Amino acid sequence: MSSPAATPNPTGPNPTAAVLVIGNEILSGRTKDANLPHIAEKLAGIGVRLREARVVPDVEEEIITALDALRGRYGYVFTTGGIGPTHDDITSACVAKAFGVPLERNAEAVARLERHYGDPSKLNEARLRMANIPAGASLIDNPISAAPGFRIGNVFVMAGVPNIMQAMLDGVLPQLEGGPDLHARTVACELAEGQIAADLGALQDRYADLEIGSYPYFRNGFFGVSLVLRGTDETRVVAATEELAGIVLRLGGTPNVTVGTKG
């Protein structure tokens, strides 16, 4: 399913973004983060460049410090995790402190929870904590379990559970201003990185406006490398790809060229 369209700005610079992953469970290895790749892919699809990602524990000082650094440096910041009903879900309170505003029981958030749970006895104080929102923030819809995320300034606070985060992000994307399309090509070949490194560096010098990455792999008993070229000027991406395919042939490899970053 395609995501809702962001507001395009095809002539402006590509907006930048950062992701702040919050949770002891990620740092301990108990839970593997699945949100970062999804956010990165969706942002790239609307011309927003993800420039940094951080993982911090459920510690107030570290959350606030990281959030302040990221929101001052990038156009958008997306946080995941820490907005549930338990004692260690402290993201909302930390965001409020970072922005210098009170944390308030949001009436609309309470109403959403009431509709979701139906039976008032199920809406205990722990669940009502999920309606505590920084003053002045706007809610992010949660069509799966009702407890909302929120936006304040350039910060979007979302759940850590992947399917809920994905649903929230679908609602957020139309609020963003995108940038020029990011075009990508992948040249895969069964050459070692060391064989192609010098030529790849020279190609990057000739196409300084593009991002050229090298990603080695081992498949079907063979070592190889996927060479990914990205940029906003499709003509330049195509030209560099053709040059790179020629380099691979010269070095004795067989280039497999695909559109996108898979290969």
N, C-alpha and C positions, 0 to 999 in steps of 0.2 A: 504494500500500500504506500502510495506517495504521500509525503508530508504536505500540509498546507503551505502555500507560498508565503515567503517573507516579502516585505516591501523591497523591491529591487532598486539598486542604485548602480546601474551598469557603467557609469562614467567615473564614479568616485573611487577612493581607495577601498581595499578590502577591510572591513571591520575586524578587530581582534577580540579574542576571548580567552578565558582561562576556566579551568574546572578545579573545584576544591572538593575533594572526597573526604568525608568526615566519618571516622569510626574506628574504634579499637579493633574490631573484627577484621578489618582489611589489613591493618598493620601486623596483626598476629598470624595472618595466613589462614584463619578459620574460614573466611569468606573471600572468594575471588571476585574482584570488581568486574562487573559486566557493563557498567554504565559509560565509562570513558570512551570505549570504541564506538558506541552508539551515538553519543553526543558529537564526537569528532566527525563521524560520517554525515550526520544530519547538518552540522554547521558548514562543512565543506560544500554540501549540496546547495547552499544558499549564498556561497561566496564569503563566509566568515572564516577567518583563519584562527584555528586553535593554537595558541602560542605557548601555553604552560599548563601543567597539571600538578597539583600537590595533594598529598595524603597526610592528614593530621589526625591525632587521637581525639577522643572525647575530653578535651582539656580546654577550659574556657580561654585561657591566655593564648594558647597556640591557635585556636580557631580565630580569635579576633585579630591577632597579629597577621596571620596569613590572609584573612579576608581584606584587611585594610591595605596590605601590600598589593594584592591582586586587583582590587577595584579601582585603585589609583593608577594602575598601569595599563589596564585593558578596557576595551569598550564594553564588554559583557563578562560577567562572572556567573558561573553556574555551580551551585553547591548541591551535593547529594548526601543524604543520610542525616540522622539525628533529629528528625521531626516526629518521632513516634510518641507513645504514651508512657514510656518508662523513665526512670530517674536519670539514665545516661543520655537521654535525648535532649540535648541542651543547645542545639543549633539556633533555634528561634530566639532564645534569650541572648545568645552571643551576638547574633546579627543586630538585635535591638541595641545592645551596648556599643557595638561598633559604630552604629549610626547616631548614637546619643539620643535615642527615643525610648519611651516606656514600652514594655511588653503588656499588651492588653488582651482581655477576653473579647474576641471579635464576634459580634452578634450574628453576622452572616455565616461565619464558619460554624458557630453553634447550631444555627438553623439547618445547615447542610448535614451535620452529624445527627441531629434529631430526625431528619427525614430518612437518613440511611439506617439508623438503628431501630426506629419505630417505637419499640418498647422503651419508655423512659428509664426503666430500671437497668437497662443495659448501658445507658450513657452515664457511666460513673465518672468520678473526678479525674481518674487517670486518662480516660478517653477525652474528657473535656480539655485536658492540657494541650491537645492537638489543635484547639481553637485559639490558643494564645499566640497572637500575631503582633509584630512591631507596629506601633502607631503610624498611620500614614501609608502602610503597605497595601498593595492590591492583591487579591487572592488569585492563585493559580488553580484551575479546576482539576479535580481528581475524580474521573468518571468511574473508577474501579472501587475505591473504598471510602470515598467522600472527603476524608481529611485533607484539607487543601495545602498546597504550597503557597508561596507568596513571592511577590516582586517588590523590592524597595530600591530606588535608585537604579543602578545598572546591575543589581544582584538578583538572581533568580534562585530561589531556595526550593529544592525538590526532594522527594522521597528517595531513599536508598534502594528500596525493592525494585528490581529492574522493570517489571511490567508496569508498575505504577509510575516510575520515573519516565518511561517512554510515553505513557499516556499524557502525563503533564507536559512533556517537551513538545508533543504534537500541538498542544494548546498555546505554547509559548512562541513557537516559530513564527506565526503570523505577526507577532508584536515586534519582531526584529527587523532592522534595516540590513538587508544583504548587500553584497558587493558584486563586482564583476564575476562572471562564471570562472571557476577554476577548472582548467582542462588538464587531462592527464593521459599519458600513454605509458605502457609497460613493455619493456623489451626483456624477455626471458631467454636464457641461453645456458648451455652446459659448459661454461667456462668458469674457472676459479677467479675470485675477486682479484688476486694478485696478478693474473694475466691481463686484466683490463684496467687496473687502477690508474696507470699513468695516462692512458688515452681518455679515461673518464674525467680525470682532473683537468686535462686540457680542454675537453668539451665543455665542462662547467665554466672555465674561464671565458670561452667564446660565447657562452649563453648565460651570462651572469644574472640575467633577469629571471631565469628559471631555477626551480629547485630540482636537483638531480640526486636521487638517493640510490644506494646499492644495498640489496638485501639477499644474503646468501641463503641457499636451501640445500637439502639433501632429499632427493626423491627417486624412488625406483632404483636404488643402488647407485645413483649418480649425484655428484655435487654440481651445483649450478648457482646462478645468481639472477635475481629479478632487478632490473634497473628501471626506476620509476622517474618520469619527467613530469613536472607540474608547472603550470603558469597560467596567467590570464590571457595571454596572446596565443590563440590556437595555432596561428601560422608559425610562430616561433617554436611551439611545442612539436608540431609536425616536422619542421625542418630539422630540429635537433634529433628527433627520433630517427629520421632517415639517415642522418650522419652516424648515429650510434649503431644502427643496423649494419651499416657498411663497415664500421670498426669491428663488430662481432664477426662478420664474414671474413675480413682480412686476418683475424686472429684464429680462424679455423672453426668458429662456432656457427650454429644455425640460429638466427634470431627468430623468436616467436613474438610478434608484435600484437598487443591487444589495447583496446581503448579502456581507460580507467587504470586503477592501481592494483588490480589482481593479475597475477601471472607467475 
